[in-house]
């Protein structure tokens, strides 16, 4: 994010945005209800985008005006400042939540919109008798977000199933990346800066529905036994360092159960921070900094955040 001139809050801009079919525009929209950890201040402009045509027009307009924007998927893996977000926050809905399943000769695939929830896609695959996506059952975000960060769980990652990525530039021009054109590393897909993912084609394979469903249920049980439930959270807070686990290091540092304000490092898993009710984003951020400092002091390991900080921060720069 970049700073936006406060004078850009003007009726003319709102009217321009509202003239684009397929957009729903809200000014100074509180964001806590859109995030999985249930914290976050307002966005200057919060825009629901229902179609690729509307998105292309929106991006073109923002580019012409020189206005900054960021995207919000299902609201996991992000921490939004209590002071809110400058500029435009784009929220894909409508067509971007659809998935189409295809078979041709010996090939099967699903083309999923960027806003499609990963867990819903996994369960659709199980019902339809497609295997290959079971590992993603534990990923709480959207398909677009999971692709951008090369999300993974249970020994696999998105790079293993990605075939084609459809996207747009910051100006709204179409982009397409085949698997051979992409480079994946741990928690990163290395897409060009400013790329807005719209759809992702994922490879799957035919498999008996009952067997896929059984595997998904096994992973659901495994996730529930090891990860916190009952309180809002953003998912894993830190990336795992090489040959180790962030949660293990936080626990070894004696921080499980540590609380600042109404935010707490989960007593169940050291790499999760939960909102006990009424937590602020600053409470969460301070817990993250405490965990990083203690792990570094005790073990000489620097934990890198997996959660993205977004917005205006009083004492830390957004990442």
N, C-alpha and C positions, 0 to 999 in steps of 0.2 A: 504493500500500500504506500501511496504518496500523499502528502498533504493536499487538501483541496481548499481553494479560496472560498471562505464562508459566504461571499457575495453570490456564489452560484446557486444558493437557495433562492430560487426565483420562480414566480408563477409561470413565466414563459417556458422554462425547461419542463416543468410538470405537464404543461399543456402539450408540448412536443412529444413527451413520452406517452401520454395518454392517447395521442393520435395514432400510435402504432398498434394495429390490431394484434392481440395475443399477449399484451403486457398488462399487468396489474401493478400499479404504482402506489407505494405507501411512503409517507414522509415521516422521519423520526420514529421509525418502527422499532419497538423493543425486541431484542433478539434472544432473550433467555429461553423463550418457549421453542425456539428453533434449534437449540443445541442439546445434545444428549446429557450434558452435565448441568443444564438449566441455570446458567449464568450468562451475563453479557448485557451491555448497554445498547442504546439505539443506533440504527444505521441512518445516515443522512437521507439516503434513498434506498428503499427495499423494493426490488422489482421481481415479481413472479413472471417467468417467461415460459410460454406454453408451446412454442413451435420453433423450428430452425429458421423459418423466414422472419419471425419476430426477433429472434436472437441476432440475426445478421443485421437487421435494421437498427437494433439497439446499439450493437457494437460500433456500427458506422457512425451513429449520432454521437456516442461518447468519444470516439476518436476525433471527430471534427471539433468537438468542444474541449478536447484535451482533459477530459475528466477521468480520474482513476476509478477502477472497479476491482472487486474481488468476487469469487464465487463461494457459495455455501451449499454443500450437498445435504446429507442427512444430519449434519451437525455433530458428528463424532470426529475425533482427532483434531478438534480445534478448541482454542480457549479465546473467547472474545472479551476484550477489556470492558470493565464496568463503565468506562467513559464512552464506549461505543465505537463506531466505525465511520471514518470520513469517506465521502464519496458515495459510490453506488455499490450495493451488495446485490449480486445477481443470484436468483434462486430458480433453478430449472424445475418445471412441473409439466403437467399435460403430456404431450407427445414424448417427452424425455423420460417418462416412467414406463413406457411400453417395451415389450420384448417380443421378437418374432423368431420362431423356431423353423429351421430348414433342414432338409435332407436332399442330397443329390449323389447318385451312385453310391460310393462307399464313404461319403463325407457327410458329417452332421455338424451344424453350428447354430448358435443363437446370436442374433444381433440385438443388443440391449441398449436402451437409452441411458445416457449418463446419470440420470436421476433415479434409475431403477435401484431399489434396495437390494444389496447383495444377498442377504438372507432369503428374501422373497424369490430371487432368481434361482437360488440353490434348491429351494423347495418346489418351485415349478419344474425344474429339471427332474427331480425325484418322481414327481407325479407323472410326468410324461415319459419316463423311462430313459433318461439320459444321464450318463455318468461323466465324471471328470471335474465337476465343480464342488464336490463334497467338502474339500478342504476349506472352502470359503464360508462355510456355515457360521464360523465364529467371527466373521468380519462384519462389524456393525454399520458400515458406511454405505455409500452409493457406488455404483459401478464406475462412474467417472473418477471419483476420489480414490477408489481402490486401484484403478489403473495408474493414475498419476503417481501414487506413492508405492506402486508395486507391492500392494498389501499381501500378506501371507499368513498362514496358520497351519499347524499340524504337518509341518514338513514340506509345504508347497507354497508357491507364490503365483501371482497373476501372470507373470511372464510365461509360465508353463502352458497357459491356455489362450493367450492373446493371439489373434490372427491378423486383425486389421483395426486401426483406430481412425475414426472420422472426427474431424475437429474444425475449428475456425481460428483465424488469426485475430489479433486484437481489433483489427479493422472490420472484421466480419466476412473475410474471404474464406472459401472452403479449403480445407487441408485433408490429406489422407496419408496415413503411414502404414505400410505393410510391416509384418513382423521382422523381415530382414533389414528394414530401415531403422529399427529401434534398438536401443541399447538399455538393458535393464541392469541395475545393481540392487543391493539390499535397500529396500524402501525408497527406490527412486526409479522413474522410467525415463528420465533425461529428455523429456519433451522440450521443444524450443520455448523460451520464456514468453509468456503471454498466451500460450495455446489454450483454447477453450474446447475441451472434449465434449462432443455431442452424442456419439454412439460408439460402441465397441463390439466387434465381432469376436466371439469366443468359440473355440473348438470344443466339441463334446463328442461322446460316442454312445451308441445304443447299448443299454444295459437293462436288465430286468428291474422294473420299478421297485419291487419289494426289497431287492438287494441294495439299491441306492438309498431307499428310505431307511433301511436298517443302519447303514453306515452313517447317515445324517443323524439319526437318533443317538447313536453311540457318541458322536462328536458333541451333540448337544449336552448329553450327560457329562462328558468329560469337561466341557467348558463350565457348566454350572458347578461342578465339584471344585474347580480351581480358581474361578474368577468371582468377584463380588457381585451380589445381586441385592435388590431391594433399595439401593440408593443410586441416584444419577451419577454417571461418570463419563469420561471422554475416551475410554479405552486405554491402551498402553500409553503411559506418559513419556517413556524414554525408549530409544532404540537399544537393542541388545548390543553390548560391546563385543568385539571379536572373542570367540571361544568362551563366552560367559553370558549371564542373563542379568538384565537390569534389576528385575525383581529380587533375585538372590542377593545382589549387592546391597540393595536398599534394606532388605531384611537383616543381612549380616551387620549393617551399620546400626542396627537397633532402632529403626525408624518405623516399623509397622505399628499402626495405631496412633502415630504422632498426629496431633491436631493443631491447626491454626485457624482461629475463628470457627466457622462451621464446615471447614474442609478438613478431611482426614486421609492420611495414607492408609489404605485398606488393611485391616488386620488379617485379611484373607490372602492378599497378593500385594507384594511391595511395589509393583509397577502400576498400581491403580490409585488414583486419588478420587474419593467419593465426596459428594455434596450431602451432608447430613441434614440439610434443610436450612436455607437462608445463607448459604456460603456466597462469598463474593469471588470474582475472578482474581482479585488481588490476593485473597486467602490462598487460592490454588497456586498462583504464581510463586508466592513466598514459600509454600511447601515444596514446590519443584526446586527452587533455589537452595533450600535447606538440604534436600536429598542430594543434589549435585555436589554441594560443598562438603557434606559429611562423607560421601563415597569417595570423593577425590582426596580428602584429608586422610581417611583411614586406609584406602587401598590404592591410591594413586591412579584411579580410573576416572576419566571425564565422561559423564553421561550426556549424550546428545538428545535433546528433546525429539520425540516423535510427534507430539502434539504441536500444532502451529499456533503461535500467538498472533492474533489479529486485532487491529484497532489502535486507539489512542491509549498509551500506557504512561502513568505518572512517573514510574521509576524504572522502567525497562523498555527497551526498543522491541517493537513487534518484529517477528521473524517472517 
